[in-house]
Amino acid sequence: MSALKERKGSDLINEKSTKKSDEVLELMLPGASKDGLDLVKKLLCFNPTKRLTAEQALEHPYVREFRSKDAEINIGRVIPVLMKRLEKKE
């Protein structure tokens, strides 16, 4: 958990990131497929360096089932308004 500055924080996260968290997801999302649970787990990852990006999420097996690349619109550039908001947060 090198993304965390404090060792105590990373210890806590590692302690809570056990098989038990998988069981909690299964209880919260009854009937979800293994791929669906895997996607949610990877999107909710606390460590941003290990969390899925939007592009990675779109390639995940769960999304691949219903994704239609031909129907997607790609404007081919970054939207400036969003970039300004992100820059302010840094």
TASUL-V121082 format. One line per field, one symbol per residue. phi: phi as a letter, one per 40 degrees, with the letter a starting at -180 (. if undefined). psi: psi as a letter, one per 20 degrees, with the letter a starting at -180 (. if undefined). A space follows every 50 residues. Layout:
phi->???
psi->???
This chain:
phi->.ccccccccccccccccbcdccccccccbcgccdccccccdcccdccccb ccccccccccdccddbcbdcccbbcgaccdcccccccccc
psi->liipgphhghggghhimahhhghgghhhmpiqrghghgggghhjpgohii qqrgghhhiqhghhhjqnhhiqpoijrqohghhgghhhh.
